[in-house]
Amino acid sequence: MKFASARLVTHDIDRLIAFYAQLSGQAANRLAPEFAEFRFEGATLAITTERMIAQFNGGAAVAAANHSAMLEFMVEDVDAVLAGLGDADLDIAMAPADMPWGNRSMLLRDPDGNVVNIFARKSA
């Protein structure tokens, strides 16, 4: 088995795409008006509207209702990522900090409130 992707369900797909495009520096692959993907090395972040979930997946997911999962992006330098976001209107849940296990991490909330962990592994 290979983990392939995580999907976020939203009411405002354009706003969520803009957030992840700015964060990652990548353009979304807009495969349909209400479905897009960001293809990263090893996994994909998919974004779709709640209307599409209701239409094709029996309403199995609710937009912006997640309070138990975190999306995690490994980077070389957490502080550089934050600086690169510039004057973006960010919801910073936790400023960059060193974790007890050695990683440096910051937590953001995307426009739908999903928690996003930006972290760098400790140097060997």
CNS distance restraints for C-alpha pairs under 8 A (distance, minus, plus):
assign (resid   3 and name CA) (resid  43 and name CA) 6.97 0.50 0.50
assign (resid   4 and name CA) (resid  42 and name CA) 7.35 0.50 0.50
assign (resid   4 and name CA) (resid  43 and name CA) 5.04 0.50 0.50
assign (resid   4 and name CA) (resid  44 and name CA) 6.22 0.50 0.50
assign (resid   5 and name CA) (resid  43 and name CA) 5.19 0.50 0.50
assign (resid   5 and name CA) (resid  44 and name CA) 4.42 0.50 0.50
assign (resid   5 and name CA) (resid  45 and name CA) 5.60 0.50 0.50
assign (resid   5 and name CA) (resid  46 and name CA) 6.83 0.50 0.50
assign (resid   6 and name CA) (resid  43 and name CA) 7.94 0.50 0.50
assign (resid   6 and name CA) (resid  44 and name CA) 6.53 0.50 0.50
assign (resid   6 and name CA) (resid  45 and name CA) 5.19 0.50 0.50
assign (resid   6 and name CA) (resid  46 and name CA) 6.07 0.50 0.50
assign (resid   7 and name CA) (resid  45 and name CA) 5.82 0.50 0.50
assign (resid   7 and name CA) (resid  46 and name CA) 4.37 0.50 0.50
assign (resid   7 and name CA) (resid  47 and name CA) 5.42 0.50 0.50
assign (resid   7 and name CA) (resid  48 and name CA) 7.25 0.50 0.50
assign (resid   8 and name CA) (resid  45 and name CA) 7.66 0.50 0.50
assign (resid   8 and name CA) (resid  46 and name CA) 6.23 0.50 0.50
assign (resid   8 and name CA) (resid  47 and name CA) 4.80 0.50 0.50
assign (resid   8 and name CA) (resid  48 and name CA) 6.35 0.50 0.50
assign (resid   8 and name CA) (resid  63 and name CA) 7.70 0.50 0.50
assign (resid   9 and name CA) (resid  47 and name CA) 5.98 0.50 0.50
assign (resid   9 and name CA) (resid  48 and name CA) 5.09 0.50 0.50
assign (resid   9 and name CA) (resid  49 and name CA) 5.33 0.50 0.50
assign (resid   9 and name CA) (resid  50 and name CA) 5.60 0.50 0.50
assign (resid   9 and name CA) (resid  53 and name CA) 7.76 0.50 0.50
assign (resid   9 and name CA) (resid  61 and name CA) 6.94 0.50 0.50
assign (resid   9 and name CA) (resid  62 and name CA) 6.64 0.50 0.50
assign (resid   9 and name CA) (resid  63 and name CA) 4.75 0.50 0.50
assign (resid   9 and name CA) (resid  64 and name CA) 6.78 0.50 0.50
assign (resid  10 and name CA) (resid  16 and name CA) 7.59 0.50 0.50
assign (resid  10 and name CA) (resid  47 and name CA) 7.32 0.50 0.50
assign (resid  10 and name CA) (resid  48 and name CA) 6.26 0.50 0.50
assign (resid  10 and name CA) (resid  49 and name CA) 4.85 0.50 0.50
assign (resid  10 and name CA) (resid  50 and name CA) 5.69 0.50 0.50
assign (resid  10 and name CA) (resid  62 and name CA) 7.84 0.50 0.50
assign (resid  10 and name CA) (resid  63 and name CA) 4.46 0.50 0.50
assign (resid  10 and name CA) (resid  64 and name CA) 5.97 0.50 0.50
assign (resid  10 and name CA) (resid 112 and name CA) 7.07 0.50 0.50
assign (resid  11 and name CA) (resid  49 and name CA) 5.59 0.50 0.50
assign (resid  11 and name CA) (resid  50 and name CA) 6.05 0.50 0.50
assign (resid  11 and name CA) (resid  51 and name CA) 7.97 0.50 0.50
assign (resid  11 and name CA) (resid  63 and name CA) 6.15 0.50 0.50
assign (resid  11 and name CA) (resid  64 and name CA) 7.82 0.50 0.50
assign (resid  12 and name CA) (resid  16 and name CA) 6.54 0.50 0.50
assign (resid  12 and name CA) (resid  49 and name CA) 7.16 0.50 0.50
assign (resid  13 and name CA) (resid  17 and name CA) 6.00 0.50 0.50
assign (resid  13 and name CA) (resid  34 and name CA) 6.84 0.50 0.50
assign (resid  13 and name CA) (resid  35 and name CA) 7.87 0.50 0.50
assign (resid  13 and name CA) (resid  47 and name CA) 6.96 0.50 0.50
assign (resid  13 and name CA) (resid  48 and name CA) 6.57 0.50 0.50
assign (resid  13 and name CA) (resid  49 and name CA) 6.23 0.50 0.50
assign (resid  14 and name CA) (resid  18 and name CA) 6.12 0.50 0.50
assign (resid  15 and name CA) (resid  19 and name CA) 6.35 0.50 0.50
assign (resid  15 and name CA) (resid 111 and name CA) 7.17 0.50 0.50
assign (resid  16 and name CA) (resid  20 and name CA) 6.38 0.50 0.50
assign (resid  16 and name CA) (resid  47 and name CA) 7.76 0.50 0.50
assign (resid  16 and name CA) (resid 110 and name CA) 7.24 0.50 0.50
assign (resid  16 and name CA) (resid 111 and name CA) 6.33 0.50 0.50
assign (resid  16 and name CA) (resid 112 and name CA) 7.50 0.50 0.50
assign (resid  17 and name CA) (resid  21 and name CA) 5.94 0.50 0.50
assign (resid  17 and name CA) (resid  28 and name CA) 6.77 0.50 0.50
assign (resid  17 and name CA) (resid  36 and name CA) 7.73 0.50 0.50
assign (resid  17 and name CA) (resid  47 and name CA) 7.50 0.50 0.50
assign (resid  18 and name CA) (resid  22 and name CA) 6.09 0.50 0.50
assign (resid  19 and name CA) (resid  23 and name CA) 6.14 0.50 0.50
assign (resid  19 and name CA) (resid 110 and name CA) 6.82 0.50 0.50
assign (resid  19 and name CA) (resid 111 and name CA) 7.33 0.50 0.50
assign (resid  20 and name CA) (resid  24 and name CA) 5.84 0.50 0.50
assign (resid  20 and name CA) (resid  25 and name CA) 7.93 0.50 0.50
assign (resid  20 and name CA) (resid  26 and name CA) 7.93 0.50 0.50
assign (resid  21 and name CA) (resid  25 and name CA) 5.39 0.50 0.50
assign (resid  21 and name CA) (resid  26 and name CA) 5.12 0.50 0.50
assign (resid  21 and name CA) (resid  27 and name CA) 5.54 0.50 0.50
assign (resid  21 and name CA) (resid  28 and name CA) 6.66 0.50 0.50
assign (resid  22 and name CA) (resid  26 and name CA) 7.36 0.50 0.50
assign (resid  22 and name CA) (resid  85 and name CA) 7.16 0.50 0.50
assign (resid  23 and name CA) (resid  81 and name CA) 7.79 0.50 0.50
assign (resid  23 and name CA) (resid  85 and name CA) 6.89 0.50 0.50
assign (resid  26 and name CA) (resid  38 and name CA) 7.30 0.50 0.50
assign (resid  27 and name CA) (resid  38 and name CA) 7.18 0.50 0.50
assign (resid  28 and name CA) (resid  36 and name CA) 6.08 0.50 0.50
assign (resid  28 and name CA) (resid  37 and name CA) 5.52 0.50 0.50
assign (resid  28 and name CA) (resid  38 and name CA) 5.07 0.50 0.50
assign (resid  28 and name CA) (resid  39 and name CA) 7.98 0.50 0.50
assign (resid  29 and name CA) (resid  36 and name CA) 5.39 0.50 0.50
assign (resid  29 and name CA) (resid  37 and name CA) 5.07 0.50 0.50
assign (resid  29 and name CA) (resid  38 and name CA) 6.26 0.50 0.50
assign (resid  29 and name CA) (resid  39 and name CA) 7.94 0.50 0.50
assign (resid  30 and name CA) (resid  35 and name CA) 6.19 0.50 0.50
assign (resid  30 and name CA) (resid  36 and name CA) 4.26 0.50 0.50
assign (resid  30 and name CA) (resid  37 and name CA) 6.53 0.50 0.50
assign (resid  31 and name CA) (resid  35 and name CA) 5.86 0.50 0.50
assign (resid  31 and name CA) (resid  36 and name CA) 5.53 0.50 0.50
assign (resid  31 and name CA) (resid  37 and name CA) 7.50 0.50 0.50
assign (resid  32 and name CA) (resid  36 and name CA) 6.80 0.50 0.50
assign (resid  34 and name CA) (resid  48 and name CA) 5.47 0.50 0.50
assign (resid  34 and name CA) (resid  49 and name CA) 5.59 0.50 0.50
assign (resid  34 and name CA) (resid  52 and name CA) 6.93 0.50 0.50
assign (resid  35 and name CA) (resid  46 and name CA) 7.28 0.50 0.50
assign (resid  35 and name CA) (resid  47 and name CA) 5.71 0.50 0.50
assign (resid  35 and name CA) (resid  48 and name CA) 4.43 0.50 0.50
assign (resid  35 and name CA) (resid  49 and name CA) 6.94 0.50 0.50
assign (resid  36 and name CA) (resid  46 and name CA) 5.74 0.50 0.50
assign (resid  36 and name CA) (resid  47 and name CA) 5.26 0.50 0.50
assign (resid  36 and name CA) (resid  48 and name CA) 6.53 0.50 0.50
assign (resid  37 and name CA) (resid  44 and name CA) 6.51 0.50 0.50
assign (resid  37 and name CA) (resid  45 and name CA) 5.61 0.50 0.50
assign (resid  37 and name CA) (resid  46 and name CA) 4.31 0.50 0.50
assign (resid  37 and name CA) (resid  47 and name CA) 6.19 0.50 0.50
assign (resid  38 and name CA) (resid  44 and name CA) 5.65 0.50 0.50
assign (resid  38 and name CA) (resid  45 and name CA) 5.10 0.50 0.50
assign (resid  38 and name CA) (resid  46 and name CA) 6.37 0.50 0.50
assign (resid  39 and name CA) (resid  43 and name CA) 6.45 0.50 0.50
assign (resid  39 and name CA) (resid  44 and name CA) 4.48 0.50 0.50
assign (resid  39 and name CA) (resid  45 and name CA) 6.50 0.50 0.50
assign (resid  40 and name CA) (resid  44 and name CA) 5.59 0.50 0.50
assign (resid  40 and name CA) (resid  45 and name CA) 7.67 0.50 0.50
assign (resid  48 and name CA) (resid  52 and name CA) 6.79 0.50 0.50
assign (resid  48 and name CA) (resid  53 and name CA) 7.55 0.50 0.50
assign (resid  49 and name CA) (resid  53 and name CA) 6.67 0.50 0.50
assign (resid  49 and name CA) (resid  63 and name CA) 7.49 0.50 0.50
assign (resid  50 and name CA) (resid  54 and name CA) 6.17 0.50 0.50
assign (resid  50 and name CA) (resid  59 and name CA) 7.63 0.50 0.50
assign (resid  50 and name CA) (resid  61 and name CA) 7.24 0.50 0.50
assign (resid  50 and name CA) (resid  62 and name CA) 6.35 0.50 0.50
assign (resid  50 and name CA) (resid  63 and name CA) 5.69 0.50 0.50
assign (resid  51 and name CA) (resid  55 and name CA) 6.15 0.50 0.50
assign (resid  52 and name CA) (resid  56 and name CA) 5.91 0.50 0.50
assign (resid  52 and name CA) (resid  57 and name CA) 7.50 0.50 0.50
assign (resid  53 and name CA) (resid  57 and name CA) 4.81 0.50 0.50
assign (resid  53 and name CA) (resid  58 and name CA) 6.50 0.50 0.50
assign (resid  53 and name CA) (resid  59 and name CA) 5.29 0.50 0.50
assign (resid  53 and name CA) (resid  60 and name CA) 6.69 0.50 0.50
assign (resid  53 and name CA) (resid  61 and name CA) 6.65 0.50 0.50
assign (resid  54 and name CA) (resid  58 and name CA) 5.06 0.50 0.50
assign (resid  54 and name CA) (resid  59 and name CA) 3.91 0.50 0.50
assign (resid  54 and name CA) (resid  60 and name CA) 7.22 0.50 0.50
assign (resid  55 and name CA) (resid  59 and name CA) 7.20 0.50 0.50
assign (resid  63 and name CA) (resid 112 and name CA) 7.89 0.50 0.50
assign (resid  64 and name CA) (resid 112 and name CA) 4.97 0.50 0.50
assign (resid  64 and name CA) (resid 113 and name CA) 6.48 0.50 0.50
assign (resid  64 and name CA) (resid 114 and name CA) 7.15 0.50 0.50
assign (resid  66 and name CA) (resid 113 and name CA) 7.76 0.50 0.50
assign (resid  66 and name CA) (resid 114 and name CA) 6.42 0.50 0.50
assign (resid  67 and name CA) (resid 114 and name CA) 7.15 0.50 0.50
assign (resid  69 and name CA) (resid 114 and name CA) 7.66 0.50 0.50
assign (resid  69 and name CA) (resid 115 and name CA) 7.20 0.50 0.50
assign (resid  70 and name CA) (resid 114 and name CA) 6.87 0.50 0.50
assign (resid  70 and name CA) (resid 115 and name CA) 4.99 0.50 0.50
assign (resid  70 and name CA) (resid 116 and name CA) 5.58 0.50 0.50
assign (resid  70 and name CA) (resid 117 and name CA) 6.63 0.50 0.50
assign (resid  71 and name CA) (resid 114 and name CA) 7.75 0.50 0.50
assign (resid  71 and name CA) (resid 115 and name CA) 6.40 0.50 0.50
assign (resid  71 and name CA) (resid 116 and name CA) 4.78 0.50 0.50
assign (resid  71 and name CA) (resid 117 and name CA) 6.06 0.50 0.50
assign (resid  72 and name CA) (resid 116 and name CA) 5.78 0.50 0.50
assign (resid  72 and name CA) (resid 117 and name CA) 4.58 0.50 0.50
assign (resid  72 and name CA) (resid 118 and name CA) 5.97 0.50 0.50
assign (resid  72 and name CA) (resid 119 and name CA) 7.37 0.50 0.50
assign (resid  73 and name CA) (resid 116 and name CA) 7.58 0.50 0.50
assign (resid  73 and name CA) (resid 117 and name CA) 6.20 0.50 0.50
assign (resid  73 and name CA) (resid 118 and name CA) 5.02 0.50 0.50
assign (resid  73 and name CA) (resid 119 and name CA) 6.35 0.50 0.50
assign (resid  74 and name CA) (resid 118 and name CA) 6.06 0.50 0.50
assign (resid  74 and name CA) (resid 119 and name CA) 5.05 0.50 0.50
assign (resid  74 and name CA) (resid 120 and name CA) 5.57 0.50 0.50
assign (resid  74 and name CA) (resid 121 and name CA) 7.50 0.50 0.50
assign (resid  75 and name CA) (resid  81 and name CA) 7.97 0.50 0.50
assign (resid  75 and name CA) (resid 118 and name CA) 6.87 0.50 0.50
assign (resid  75 and name CA) (resid 119 and name CA) 5.96 0.50 0.50
assign (resid  75 and name CA) (resid 120 and name CA) 5.20 0.50 0.50
assign (resid  76 and name CA) (resid 120 and name CA) 5.54 0.50 0.50
assign (resid  76 and name CA) (resid 121 and name CA) 7.78 0.50 0.50
assign (resid  77 and name CA) (resid  81 and name CA) 6.48 0.50 0.50
assign (resid  77 and name CA) (resid 119 and name CA) 7.76 0.50 0.50
assign (resid  77 and name CA) (resid 120 and name CA) 6.03 0.50 0.50
assign (resid  78 and name CA) (resid  82 and name CA) 6.42 0.50 0.50
assign (resid  78 and name CA) (resid  96 and name CA) 6.91 0.50 0.50
assign (resid  78 and name CA) (resid 104 and name CA) 6.76 0.50 0.50
assign (resid  78 and name CA) (resid 105 and name CA) 6.52 0.50 0.50
assign (resid  78 and name CA) (resid 106 and name CA) 7.12 0.50 0.50
assign (resid  78 and name CA) (resid 118 and name CA) 6.37 0.50 0.50
assign (resid  78 and name CA) (resid 119 and name CA) 5.91 0.50 0.50
assign (resid  78 and name CA) (resid 120 and name CA) 6.16 0.50 0.50
assign (resid  79 and name CA) (resid  83 and name CA) 6.14 0.50 0.50
assign (resid  79 and name CA) (resid  96 and name CA) 6.74 0.50 0.50
assign (resid  80 and name CA) (resid  84 and name CA) 5.95 0.50 0.50
assign (resid  81 and name CA) (resid  85 and name CA) 6.42 0.50 0.50
assign (resid  82 and name CA) (resid  86 and name CA) 7.16 0.50 0.50
assign (resid  90 and name CA) (resid 108 and name CA) 7.17 0.50 0.50
assign (resid  90 and name CA) (resid 109 and name CA) 7.59 0.50 0.50
assign (resid  90 and name CA) (resid 110 and name CA) 7.98 0.50 0.50
assign (resid  91 and name CA) (resid 108 and name CA) 5.68 0.50 0.50
assign (resid  91 and name CA) (resid 109 and name CA) 5.33 0.50 0.50
assign (resid  91 and name CA) (resid 110 and name CA) 7.18 0.50 0.50
assign (resid  92 and name CA) (resid 106 and name CA) 7.76 0.50 0.50
assign (resid  92 and name CA) (resid 107 and name CA) 6.10 0.50 0.50
assign (resid  92 and name CA) (resid 108 and name CA) 4.51 0.50 0.50
assign (resid  92 and name CA) (resid 109 and name CA) 6.41 0.50 0.50
assign (resid  93 and name CA) (resid 106 and name CA) 7.67 0.50 0.50
assign (resid  93 and name CA) (resid 107 and name CA) 5.15 0.50 0.50
assign (resid  93 and name CA) (resid 108 and name CA) 5.22 0.50 0.50
assign (resid  93 and name CA) (resid 109 and name CA) 6.49 0.50 0.50
assign (resid  93 and name CA) (resid 115 and name CA) 7.99 0.50 0.50
assign (resid  94 and name CA) (resid 106 and name CA) 5.33 0.50 0.50
assign (resid  94 and name CA) (resid 107 and name CA) 4.79 0.50 0.50
assign (resid  94 and name CA) (resid 108 and name CA) 6.89 0.50 0.50
assign (resid  95 and name CA) (resid 105 and name CA) 7.89 0.50 0.50
assign (resid  95 and name CA) (resid 106 and name CA) 5.18 0.50 0.50
assign (resid  95 and name CA) (resid 107 and name CA) 6.74 0.50 0.50
assign (resid  96 and name CA) (resid 104 and name CA) 6.65 0.50 0.50
assign (resid  96 and name CA) (resid 105 and name CA) 5.31 0.50 0.50
assign (resid  96 and name CA) (resid 106 and name CA) 4.29 0.50 0.50
assign (resid  96 and name CA) (resid 107 and name CA) 7.64 0.50 0.50
assign (resid  97 and name CA) (resid 104 and name CA) 5.54 0.50 0.50
assign (resid  97 and name CA) (resid 105 and name CA) 5.52 0.50 0.50
assign (resid  97 and name CA) (resid 106 and name CA) 6.42 0.50 0.50
assign (resid  98 and name CA) (resid 102 and name CA) 6.29 0.50 0.50
assign (resid  98 and name CA) (resid 103 and name CA) 5.89 0.50 0.50
assign (resid  98 and name CA) (resid 104 and name CA) 4.39 0.50 0.50
assign (resid  98 and name CA) (resid 105 and name CA) 6.40 0.50 0.50
assign (resid  99 and name CA) (resid 103 and name CA) 5.31 0.50 0.50
assign (resid  99 and name CA) (resid 104 and name CA) 5.91 0.50 0.50
assign (resid  99 and name CA) (resid 105 and name CA) 6.98 0.50 0.50
assign (resid 102 and name CA) (resid 121 and name CA) 7.05 0.50 0.50
assign (resid 102 and name CA) (resid 122 and name CA) 5.12 0.50 0.50
assign (resid 103 and name CA) (resid 119 and name CA) 6.59 0.50 0.50
assign (resid 103 and name CA) (resid 120 and name CA) 5.60 0.50 0.50
assign (resid 103 and name CA) (resid 121 and name CA) 4.66 0.50 0.50
assign (resid 103 and name CA) (resid 122 and name CA) 4.84 0.50 0.50
assign (resid 104 and name CA) (resid 119 and name CA) 5.49 0.50 0.50
assign (resid 104 and name CA) (resid 120 and name CA) 5.28 0.50 0.50
assign (resid 104 and name CA) (resid 121 and name CA) 6.73 0.50 0.50
assign (resid 104 and name CA) (resid 122 and name CA) 7.09 0.50 0.50
assign (resid 105 and name CA) (resid 117 and name CA) 6.66 0.50 0.50
assign (resid 105 and name CA) (resid 118 and name CA) 5.62 0.50 0.50
assign (resid 105 and name CA) (resid 119 and name CA) 4.17 0.50 0.50
assign (resid 105 and name CA) (resid 120 and name CA) 6.51 0.50 0.50
assign (resid 106 and name CA) (resid 117 and name CA) 5.82 0.50 0.50
assign (resid 106 and name CA) (resid 118 and name CA) 5.38 0.50 0.50
assign (resid 106 and name CA) (resid 119 and name CA) 6.47 0.50 0.50
assign (resid 107 and name CA) (resid 115 and name CA) 6.54 0.50 0.50
assign (resid 107 and name CA) (resid 116 and name CA) 5.54 0.50 0.50
assign (resid 107 and name CA) (resid 117 and name CA) 4.62 0.50 0.50
assign (resid 107 and name CA) (resid 118 and name CA) 6.32 0.50 0.50
assign (resid 108 and name CA) (resid 115 and name CA) 5.78 0.50 0.50
assign (resid 108 and name CA) (resid 116 and name CA) 5.05 0.50 0.50
assign (resid 108 and name CA) (resid 117 and name CA) 6.51 0.50 0.50
assign (resid 108 and name CA) (resid 118 and name CA) 7.82 0.50 0.50
assign (resid 109 and name CA) (resid 113 and name CA) 4.96 0.50 0.50
assign (resid 109 and name CA) (resid 114 and name CA) 5.29 0.50 0.50
assign (resid 109 and name CA) (resid 115 and name CA) 4.60 0.50 0.50
assign (resid 109 and name CA) (resid 116 and name CA) 5.85 0.50 0.50
assign (resid 110 and name CA) (resid 114 and name CA) 5.38 0.50 0.50
assign (resid 110 and name CA) (resid 115 and name CA) 6.60 0.50 0.50
assign (resid 110 and name CA) (resid 116 and name CA) 6.96 0.50 0.50
